[in-house]
Amino acid sequence: MPDYGHELLLGTFITPTAQDPARAVALAELTEAARLDVATFQDHPYNADF
């Protein structure tokens, strides 16, 4: 396996929805509870669905 000179980070990519914002929070909390390294979020402020 190649060594890229940095640690491998594992996490989640969360797509929030305007209809259920609490779901994005719950997924972020689950990411933390699973002790993953990062939680990232889709961010499209011009799209009212997110």
Buried (B, 14 or more C-beta within 10 A) or exposed (E): EEEEEEEEEEEBEBEBEEEEEEEBEEBBEEBEEEEEEEBEEEEEEEEEEB
